[in-house]
Amino acid sequence: MTCDMAEQEGSPLEESSGYSKYGITDLPKTSVATAWGQTKTCAGLSVKEWVFIVVSVVNILVAIGLTLVRFIDVIIHDPAKPDFTFALLLLVNAAFCLFYVGHGVLRERVYELYVFIIAILVVLVYCIVEYAFLNVEGRSTLKLVRLILACVLAPPNIFLAWSVAQHFGYLQFRIVGASEYLQHLYQQASIFSCLLKFDVQVTTSFVILVLEEGTDLNLLEQITIGVGIPYALLWNIMGWFVLRRESKVGAWVFAFLGIVKPAYYIFKLVKYVTNIMSSHSMSPTLCDLTVCHQHYVFSQYVTNIMCCHSMLALLVWLMIMAELIVVYRNFGQGLKERG
């Protein structure tokens, strides 16, 4: 009878966190193991993290709502307008921002919050450039409201993201412990993982910018969208599995398949630089006399943006390759067993 009572009393102790046997009430779980690794629970979020999530989600949803109104209007009335391209671009980047907020906080990904800050700045630049330079005739009250909100809400959101990122470290300690060496390996793996996500965002934005004429696509643009985005997504998913499994063979395959990306970026970069040089050689008087002057100005701005975006995409790819070498050398050092 005593043994039975002891067994009955022992079971809750075994299920507890271990503190209840000392008279301390069990605390709620602050992290759980998932298929993606250790993840914070809602109980594990601090007040500052909750404020950051709420403020960020509200800001992003407002931006999405304002952009959707314009996006739907363009689709209905004139899908070939440049507004379609930039509205789609803003929606895609807003979706990535939502991901960085949720995943970055719950998984304590410091570098994802840094990328979130970069993404906010990119969206802000898109709004300013599109309203002030690219589509002067298409200005509207809705776009002005979106621009003002972006300028007002972006700075505090950036400050919150930076502040929250500085206090991360709980999950890293739970996963790898106090070993400085393992913490260093974990940070390198986090950088590589973050770069993969940022590469998807940059590549998707790059492909969307090809749509200079909205939904009026030629054959090359259709192939670029139909192949480019799925290829970038699958390539980055492969990179995540290589990191997760610490597969050295997979790392070589990943690097080989990635050669296509810089080749395409360089091709487009050379094309845009050539267009810029040829446009400067044209007579400005002739341009002023043509009826397509505004379209010419728009094309020049788009060409400059695409040129910058090509260089950004190429830089991100180079960073991924450099970080791949780092994490490749770290394979087999004990991080996989801890993750």
N, C-alpha and C positions, 0 to 999 in steps of 0.2 A: 504494500500500500504506500509506504514511504517512497519506494523507488518510483512508483507510478506518478506520485505527486511531484517528485523531483523532475521526472521526464516532462510532465505537463508544464511545470514552471520553467523548465530549461528552454523549451522551444521558443517562447517569445524573446528570451535573452539572446538566443542565437540569431533571431531575425533582426534584433535591434542593432544600433550602431556600436554598441559596446559600452556606452556611457550609462545606460539605465541601471546596470547592476551596481553602480556607485551612487544611485539615488538621483542621477541627473536625467531630466526628461530629454528624450530623443529630439534632435533638431531636424527640421525638414531637409531633404536632400537638396544640395546646391549644384550637383552635377550628376549626369547619368552617362553610361556608356552606350553609344549608338553605332550604327554601321559606319558613320563618318568619323568616329572617335569620341573622346570625352566632350560633352556639351553641357553648358550651363542650363539649369532649370530656371523657371520664373522666380523661384524662391532665392536663387543665387545671384540675382541681379541687384545691384546697388541702386539707391535713389537717383544718383547722377546718370546711371545707365538707362533707367526708365525714362528720365526726362529727355535724354538724347534720343531714344527710340521714338517716343511720342512726338517730339518736335520734328524729327527727321521725316517720319511717316506722314505727318500732316502736311509738311512743306512739299514733299514729293507728290502726294496725292492731289494737292492743289495745282501743282504744275502739270500733272497728268490730265486733270480735269479741264484746265484752260486749253491745253494743247489738243485734247481730243475734240473739243468743240470746233476748233479751226480745222483739224484733220478731217472730220466728218463733212464739214462744209466744203472743203476742197474736193473730196472724193465725189460728192454729189454734183457740184457745179463745174469744176475744171480740174480733173485729176492730173492734167499735164503741166500744171503750174509748178514752179519751183517750191512753193509753199508745202507741197506734198512731201518733198524730200526732207526739208528741215523739220517739219512736224514729226515725221517718222523717226528722224534722228534724235529728236528730243525725247520721244516716247521710249525708244530703245535705251537711251542713257539713263532715263528716269527709272526704268525697270532694273538696270544694273545697280543703281544707287539703293533701291529697296533691298536688293540681295546683299549688298555690302553692309547695310545697317543691321539686318537680321543675323546673317551668318557671321559678320565681324564681331558682334557683341556676344552672341551665344557661344561662339568658338574661340573668343578672345584672340582674334586675328588682328594684331596691331597694324600690319602692313595693308590689310584690306580697308581699315579706316583711313589710312593715308591715301589709298587709291580713291576712296570715297570723297576725300577732300579734293583730289585732282579732278574727279568726275564732276563735282559741283562747279569747280572753276571752268571746266570745259563747257558745261551746259550754260553757264553764265556768259561765256564768250560767244557761244552760238546765238544766244538771245540778242546780245548787243549787236553783233555783226549782221545778223539777219535783219534786224529792225532798222539799223542805222545805215547800212551800206547795200546789202544784197537785193532787197525787195522794197524799195522806197514807195512804189505805187501801191504795194499791198499792205501798207500800214493800216492798222485799225486800232480801235480802243481796246479790244481784247488783247492784242499783242503788246500794247503799251502797259496795260495792267500786269501782264505776265512779266514784262521786263522790270517794272518797278518792284514787284514782289520778289523777283529773283535777286535784285540788287539789295533789297532790305533784309531778306531772310537768309541769304547765303552766309554773310559774316558770322552771325551767332551760331549757325549750324556748324560751320567750320571750327569755331572755337570749342564747341561742345565735343565734336569728334576728336579733336586733338587732346582735350582734357581727359576724356574717357580712355583713350588709347594709352595714356601715360600711367594708368593704374592697373593695367593688365598684368598678369603673372600667376594668378591662382591656378588656372588650368595647366599651365606649363609645369608648375611645381607638382600638381597631382599626377601628371603624365610621366615626367622624367625624373622627378625628385630634386634633390639639392645638388646633384652633380653639375658643375659648371660646363664640363665637356659635353654632356648630353644636352644641356640647355642650349649650348652653341649649335649642336647638330639640329635640334628642334627648330631653332630660329632660322637656320639656313633652309630647312625643308619648308617652313612657313613662307619664306620669301619666294621660293620656287612655285609653291602652290598659288600664291597671290598673283605672281606674274602670269601664270597660265590663265587665270580668270580675267586679268586686265587685257591680255592678248585677245581673248574672245571679244571683249568690248571694243577694243581698238579696230580689230579686223571687221567686225560687224558694221561699225560706224564708217569705216573706209569703203566697204562695199555699198552701203547706202548712199554715200556721197557720189557714187558713180551715176546715180539717177538724177542727172542735171535737168531732165525734162519730165520729172515726175514719173507717172506710170507709162509714159510713151517710151518703151524700151526697144532698143535694137537687139540683134541677135547676140552680140558680144556681151551686152549688159545682162541679158537673160541667162547666158551661160555663167557669167561672173556671180550672179546672185544664186542661181540654182546649184552651183558647185562650190563656190567660195565659202559661204557661211556653213554648210554642212561639213565641209572639209576642215575648216578651222575648229569647229566644235568637236569633231571626232578626234582631231589631232591633240587637242588639249585634254580631252577625256583620257586618251592614251597616256599622256604625260602624267596625269594624276595616278593612274594605275601603276605606271613605272615607279613613281615615287612611293606609292603605298606598298608595293610588293618588293621594292628594292631590286628590280630586275635589271641586271647589267646588259643582257641581250636586248631587252626591250628599250633600254636607253639608246643603244646604237640605232635601232630601227626608228625610234622617235626622232633622233637627230637627222637621219637620212631623209625621212618623209618631210621634215620641216624645211628642207632646202627649197621647196617650191615657193614658199612664202616670200623670202627675200628676193627671189628672182622676179616675182610678180611686182613687188614693191619697187624695185629698181627700174623695171620696165615702165611702170606708171610714172615714176619720178622723172625719168629721162623724157618721157612724153610731155609731161607738164612743163618742165624747164624749157623744152623746145618751143612749146606753145607761147610761153612768156617771152622768150627771146624774139620769136617771129612777130608777136604782137607789138613789141617795142619798135620794130623796124617799119611798122605801118605808118602812114601819114595820118596825124591826128585830125587834119582838116577833112580828109576823106571819111574818117569814122564819124565825124560830126554831121556829115551830109547824108549818111545812110539812115534808113528808117529803122534799122535794127541796132541803133546805138545803145539803147538800154540793155538789150540782150547781150551785146558785146561787153558792156561794163559788168553785167552779172556773171558772164562766163569768165572774165578776168579774175573776179573775186573768188569764184569757185575754184579756178585753177590754182590760185595762191593757197587757198585752204587745203586743197588736195595735195599740193606739194608739201605743205607742212605736215599733213596727216601721213603722207608716205614716209617722211623722215621719222615721225613718231613711231609708226608701226615697225619700221626697220630697227629703230633703237630698242623697242620692247623685245623684238625677236633676238637681237644680239644679247640682251640682258638674260633672256631665257637660256640661251646656249651657254653663256658664261656660268650661270647658276647651275645648269645641268652638270657641268664639269665638277662643280663643288659638291653637289649632292651625290654624284656618281662615286666620288672618292670616299664619301661617308657611308656608302652601303656596307652592311655587315658589321657596323660598329656598335650595335645594340639598340638603335633607335626603333627599329621595326618591332622588336619584342615589347618595348614600352608602349608603342602606339596602339 
